[in-house]
Amino acid sequence: MQNGWKRPSPLKKGSTVALIAPAGKIPVAEVQSAIRTLESWGWQVKPGKFLFSTSNQFAGTDEQRLTDLQNALDDTKVQAIICASGGYGTTRVLDKINFSKFRQNPKWVVGYGDIAALHSHLHQLGVESLRDHAAAFLTGTRPNPSIASKMPCRVRNSLPDRT
């Protein structure tokens, strides 16, 4: 813990990352490409059960997105949660999340856009998280090489400590 903040454990080869979509939907091809990229970094990817679901502009119903998020937060084998995309939808389920198991086993949560509401909640709990580009920007139709090269460094704690 630094300055009162809980810093999740760094990821290493073999770490398990959950890939979920608590907000907007993302094309299947982009998700599959992102999975390949994350695996190329040596991480095991655990896709959410409803990752490929759709309900209007959302990646599934509120209940499906909540289920994937809650399962990822509670899973003790998952060391990080990477959100597939931003958009809108996380705020619709935020008040229904139970953070009790997450507090005992904090993990990195990575995402941007609508995921900022989740980051804000985690920060109120005193847990560090990463407002960083979602999996949609790793590869696929919206590739950004600078993002793809920075994310692994950030969750491996390769950046200097903020003091």
N, C-alpha and C positions, 0 to 999 in steps of 0.2 A: 504494500500500500504506500503510495507516495502522496504527500500533502493531503492525506485523508481520502484519496481516491483509491478504489480497488482497480488494479490493472489485471485483466485476464492474462492467463499464461500464454507465452509465445507459442506460435505454431511451429511445427517442424515436419520433416518428411514423415508421412504416415498419419498425420493428424486428420481427424474427421471434421469436415465442414458441412453444415446443412445449407442447402440451397432452397430458398422458399420465395414465394411471391405474396407478401401481405398487402399489396396495393394493386397496381395495374397489371394487366396481362402482358405477356411477352411472347413473341413468336417462338414456336417450338425449335426452329433451326438455330435461333440465337441462344436458347437455353442449352441445346446440345453442344454447340460450339464453346460456350462458356464452361460447360462441364469438362470438355476436353482440355481447355486451358488450365483450369484449376487442377486437374489430374496431372498435367505436365509439370506442375510445380511440386508434385509429390504428395498432394493431399488426396484423401479419400472423400468423395462427394456423396452425400446422402440427400437425394432430392426429396422434397416434401411430397407427401401423398397426393396433394391437390395442385402441385406445381403447374400442371398443364390444363387445369380447369379454367373455364371462362363463365362469366356471368355479366353480361353487358360489357362495360369497359374494365371490369375487375378480373383478377385471376381467381375466379371462383366466387362462391357466395361468402357472405360475412362469416358464416359458421365454418366453412372450409378453410378460409384464410386464417381464422383464429385457431383452428385445430393445428394447422401446420406450424404456426408461430409458437403456440403453447408447447407443442411436442418438441420443437427445436430448443426452446428455452429450458425445458425440463430434462432433456436427454443428457445424461452424464458422460456419454461417449462423444458428444459433439463439443469441439473446442472453439468453433466459430460459426456464426450465422451470417451468410451472405445473401442479401436480398437481390432478387432477380431484376427488379426495376423499381422506380419510384412511382410517380403518378398520384393517384388519390385512392384512399381506401383504408389505410392503416388507422387513421383516426376513428373510423367507424367501429373498430374492434378493441382499441386501446384500453378502454375502461373495463373490459372483460378479462384481461390478462391477469393471471396469478403469478406473481414474481417470487413467491416464497422459495421454490427450488432453485431458481436462477440466482438468488442472493447467496445461497450456499455454494453454488458452482458457477460463478460468473464466467462468461465467455465473450469473445469479440462479437459485436454486431456491426455489420458493414452495410451501408446503404446511404442514399441521398433522397432529396425531394421530400415526398410525403413521409419517408422513413425518419425525417428530422423530429417528428412528434415522438417517435419511439426513443430516439437518442435523448430527447429532453427528459423523458420519463426515467431512462437509465441514469442520467446525470443526477436527477433528484434522489436516486438510490445510492449515488456516490460511485457508480461503476463507469469506467472509461469505455468509450465506444468510438467507432470511426465513421465520420461523415465522409464517405468516399463513394466514388462511382459504383453503381450496381453492376451485376454480372452482365447486363445487356451491353455494356461498353467495353468488355474485355475482348470480344471478337465478334464475329457475325457481320451484320450489315452496318453496324455503328462502331467499328474498331477504333481504339485510341491506344497506340503503343505506349504512350507515357503512363497511362493509367495501368495498363497491364504490367508494366515494369515496377510501379510503385506499390501496388497493393500488397504483394508478398513481403516487401520490406517493412511495411507499416505493421502488419500483424505478426511479424517475427521480432518486433521491437528493435529494429535496426536503426530507427531514428533516435536522435538524442533525447534524453528525458526532458520533460518540460518542468523546470523548477522555478 
